[in-house]
Amino acid sequence: MTDPQIDYAAVFRALPGMVALLTPDLVYADANDDFVRLAGRTREQLLGRYIFDVFPENPNDPAAAGMRETRESMLRVVATGERDTMALLRYDIQDPERPGHWREHYWSPVNAPVRDSEGRVVLVVHRVEEVTELIRARGGPDGDRQARVLEAELYTRSRELQEVNERLRKAHAHEREVALALQAAMLPAPRPTGTHGAAVRYQPAIGALNVCGDWYDLVELPGQGLAVAVGDVVGHGLAAACVMGQLRSALSAACRVAAGPAQALEALGLYARSVDGAESTTVVTTFIDWNSHAITYSCAGHPPPALLHPDGTVTFLDQATDPPLAARPEHVPRPQARILFTEGSTLVLYTDGLIERRTEDIGAGLARLAGSLTRHRRSAPESLADALLADLLPPTGTTDDTALIVIRL
């Protein structure tokens, strides 16, 4: 049986209810038959025109906010790539046959994104349901009075809901900006590592509430060594970013005096017990000895670092794995392991946002990482870091932050 040939343009025109397509600049790209009929405009009066030129706001209503709220909703869809359902909206329509004459209308709008293959929003689906008759429904003098009371209450509550949503969005956006600024201040560019190239990346999560507590650090050690670490604080928002700053600073200090990565993580674990929100933080720390060509590492519940060999094979450093910070009720010494590397190898540390997906086992993410490393094994650290993000992160972003360090050994 062959698949039926579907004329999607015809399907769109026949959709029940008012549906229009707009460009990211809010210009009509298409409208279905119900939209054209119920809006009282021809298709020629709609296509290629800015939505609020076709439907301007009623200048006789000083309290009108429909245009502003509709525009902000659509622009949010373009910016975030997420659906936006609006509260009940009053938006009067001018009679095209009688300029200056406005008719009262109530609408229930929903705006949704259409993305291209790169994940970019290329169209906004604008679906509206007119509820004017429902608002005006009445059955006699008593019903008329009751309906008017109900109408006023419903409209007032809808406006209040819309205003509360806007305040929440602004508050969440402000918190995200503060958290990102804090993270940027605490995650500086890597210091020179001699002849060894290094690249770092930090990719924030999508959405206003999803700023997390990922961090990275590079610390010069006595004796021409280098400590490289990444960590991930449980939780989101400004609180997680603050905890991240405390733990990063503590680990940086511990690495400078510890005999090895396990001892540094033991000190960090003891400190984490006194920091609210630091429980179950995952961290991996590696000490690179340039003279002996050895990496000593210890992992506290974190995805294993990857060692890319010059021939393209990949070894995951997973022989010294222990629970996250402060996960045990008592202090227990942490394990560490040692592996030799050849000159020209590449060490990659990362947080789980790079590899983990909710619908699959972590092994699939590690296999994707290994495959990407092998394909780009000849790339310099900066180019390799960009390639890893491009290969492994979804085009629309993830709900978890991603921190990444690439060191050419």
N, C-alpha and C positions, 0 to 999 in steps of 0.2 A: 504494500500500500504506500503510495507516494504522499508526501506532505502536501496539504492544500496550499495553493497560492493565495495569500491574503493581501488584499489591497488595504494597507494600513491607513492611507490617506482617507479612503472611503469610510473605514471604521471610525476614525477620528471625527469626521463630519457627522456621522450618525450617532455618536455618543449621546446618551440622554443627560440632560442638565447642561448648564452653561460652563463651557471649558474654552480657554484661550491659551495660546502660546505666545510668550514675550521673549525678546532678546534680553541679555544682561543689562542693556541700556533702557529696558522697559518700553520697547517698541513692539507693537503687535506684529507677530510673524504669521499667525493663523488663528482662526476661531471656528468652532464647530457651528452647525446649523442652529442649534438651540440658542447659542450665545448671540448670534446675529439677529435671530428673531426676537428674543426676549429683551435684548438691549436696545432694540429700535434703531439699529444702525445697519447700513449695508456693509458687505465685506470690503468694498472699496473705501468706505469711510473709516475702516479700522486698520487694514494692513499697511505697514510702513509708517504708522503714526505713533507718536508718544502717547501712552495711555491717558495721561492727565490733560493732554490737548483735546483728546476725543471726549473725555469725561471730566471736565473741570469741576472744582468744588463749588457748592452753592454759596455765592458771595453774600446772600441775605441771612445766612446763619452764622452769627459771630462765634458760636461754640463748636462749629464744625471742625472735626479732627480726622475725618475719614481719609482724606488724601495723604496726610502725613503718616498715619498709621499703616495704610496700605503700601505706600512707598517704602517705609522702613522694613516692613515684613518681607517684601520682595527683595530688597537689597540684602537682607540677612540671609535669604536663601542663596543668593549669588555668592556672598562672602563665605558662608559656612558649608554650603552643599547639603543642608538639612531642611526637611519639611517644616513649614511654619503654619500652624493653625491659629487663625485670628479669632478674637471674641466677636460676638454679634456687633455688627457695624451699621450705623446709619449713614447712607451716602445718597443724597438726592440726585436725580437725573433731570437734566434740562430737556424739555420737549423739543425735538428737532424741528417740528413744524411751528413752534411758537417760542422763538428766542426770548429769554428772560423769564419764562414760565418754568418753575421747578416743581417736580413731583417727589413727594416723600417716599423713600424706599429704605428697606432694611435687608441686610445681606449677611450670610454666613460664609466667609471666604476661607479657602485653603490654598497655600502656595507651595509648590514642590519643585525640586531641581531635576533637570535632564542633563546628564553628563556625557562627555565624549569618551573615547577610548583612553585618554590621558587623565581622566578623572575631573576635568574642568567643567564647570557649569556653563552650558551653551544655550540653554533655554529655561524659562520658568513656566511651569504649568500653573495657570491661574483658574481655579475652579470656584465658582460662586453659586450659592443657592439662595434664591430670593425668599424671604420669610415675611414679606410685608403683609400679605393677607392673613397669615397666622397671627401676627401681632395685632392686626385690626379686627380679628374675629370677635364678633359680639352677637348677642341674641336678644335684643330689646333694651329698654331703658336701664334696667338693673344690670344686665349683662354688659351694656355699653360702659357703665361706670366701672364695673369690676374689671373689664378688659383693659380700660385705660389705666387703672391702678396697676394691673399686672404688667402692662406694657411699660409703664414708667419704671417700675421696680426692676424688670428684666433688663431694660436698657441701662439703667443706672448701675446695676451690678456688673453688667458686661463692660461698661466703661471703667469701672473700678478694677476689674480683673485685668483689663488691658494695661492700665496704668501700673498696677502692681508688677505685671510681667516685665514691663519696660524698666522699672526700677531694679528688679532682680537681675535683668540682663546687664544693666549698666554696672551694678555692684559686682557681678561675677566677672565682667570684663576688666574692671579695675583691679580686682584681686589677681586675675591672671597676669595683668601687666606688671604688678608689683612683684609677683612670684618670679616671672621671667627675668625682670631686672635684677632681682636678688641672685637668681641662678647665674646670670651672665657675669655678675660681679665676682661670684665665687668660683667660676669656671674659666680662668684666664687661658690665653694661648699657651702652648707648651714652651718651656724654656729650651734653649739650645741643648742638643744632646750630642755635641761633638760632630763627628762625621755621620752619625746615624740619623736618618730622616724620621720625622714624626708628624702625624696628623691627628687632630681631634675633631669630633663632631658632636653637636648636641641638637637633637631634633625634638621639639616639644610635641606633646600629644595634641590631637585635634580637640576642639570644643573648649568652652570657657571654663569648665570645671575640672579639666583633666591635667593641669600642670602637676607634675610629680616631683619626686625627690631624687632623681638620678644624678650621679656626679662622676667625675674622673679626676685623676691627679697624677702628676709625675714629680718625683722627688729625687734629687741628686743625693747619693749615699757616699759616705767616707770610702776612700779607696777606689774611686772612679767607677762606682756602681750606679745603678738607676733603679728606683722603685716605681712601679706602674700599678695603678689600682683603679677599679671602678666599683661603684656601689649603688644600691637602690633602696630608698626608704619606702616603707609601706605607707600608702595613703596618697592624698592629692592636695593640691592647693598650697596656700602660703605656709600653713603649719608644716607640711612635709618639706618645703624648701628651707625653712628655718632649721629643722632637725638635720637635714642634709648638710647645711653649713657647719653645724657643730661637729658632726661625725667626720666630715672631710678634714677639718682642721686638726681634730684629735688624731686621726690616722696619719696625717702628714707628719705630726710631731713624733708619733710612736715609731714610724719607719726610720727616723733619723737616729734613734737610740737602740732599737731592737736588734737582736742578733740574727733575726730572720723574719720572714713574713708571718709564720705561725705565731711567734711571740708578739708581733705588732697587732695581729688580730685578737690575741688574748687580751692585750691591754685595751683595745677598742671595745671588746665585748664587756669588760668590767665597767668601762665608762658608760656604755649604752644603757646599763641597768639604772643609771641615775638620770637619764634623759627621757622625758615623756614623749612617746611616739617613736622611740628608736627601736623598740622591740621588733624582732623578726626582720630587721634590715639585712639584706644580703650584700656581701662584699667579696671580691677576690683581689688578692695582692700578689704581685710578682716582684722578685728581686733579680735584676739582671747583672751578672758579673761579666764584664767585657773581657777580662784577662783569661778566665777559664772557659769562656763561651758556654756558660751554664745559666739556666733559669731555675730559681727556687720559688715555689709558689704554695699558697694556701687559700682554700676557698671556703667561705661561710655561706653555704646555701645558694651560691650564685652559679649561673651558667658557666661552663669551663672556657678558659681562654683557648684560642686556636693558634697553633704554630704552623705557619705555611713554609714548607721546605722549598729550596730552589727548584726541585724537580716537579713541583706542583702538588705533591702529596700533603695532606693536612693531618696533624696530630692534635687531638683535644687534650688539654691538661686537666685530667679528671681523676688523678690518683691521690688527691689530698682534699677530699670533700667532707665537710662537716655541716651541722645545722646552722641556721642564721644566728645573728647576734642575739644574746639574751634569751635564746629559745630554751636552754636547759635551766632547771631550777638551781643547779650548782655549777661552779666553775670547773671546767675540765680542760686540760691542755689540748691545743688544736694540732692536727697533723700538718706536715708539709712534705713536698716531694721535690725532686730535682731532675732536670732533663737537660741534655747537651744540645746545642744548636750549631749549625755551620754558618759561616759568614754569608750574608745574602738572604738569610731566612727572614720571615716577617712574623711578628707577634701581634695578635689582634685581641683586644679586650673590649667587651660590649655589655650592655644591659639587655634584659629580656625582651624589650620592645622590638629589638632587631629580628628576633627569631620566633617568638612565641605567638601562636594564634589560637583562639579559643576552640576552634573546631578541629584541631589536629594535635597529635602527640609531639612533644618537644623534639623527638628524633627527626621528624620531618624538617623542622626549622634548622637543626644542626646540619642536616644533609644539604639543605639549600645554601647555607653559609659556606660549607666546604666546597660545593660546586662553584660558587661565585669566586671564592678565593683562587681556586685552580684556574678558572678562565682568565682571571686578571693578575696572575702571579708575576708578570713582568712589569706591572704598573708601579709607579712611584707611590709613596704613602698618600699624598694628597689625592691623586687620581684614584687610588684603590679605595680610599674612604668614600669618595663620591660614588664609585661604582657599586660598593656594597649597599649603600642607602638606596640607590636606584633599583638594584636587583631585588632587594629583600623587603623594602617597605611598600605597602599597597599605595597606588596612586592617590587614593583619597585620604591617606594618613592612617594612624593607629590611635587607639584609645590609651596608649601607654607611651611615656617618653622613651627616647633612645639616646644613650651615650655611647661613644665609640672612640677607641684609641688604636692607631696603627703605628707600629714601630718597626723600622727596617733595622735588622740586627747585623 
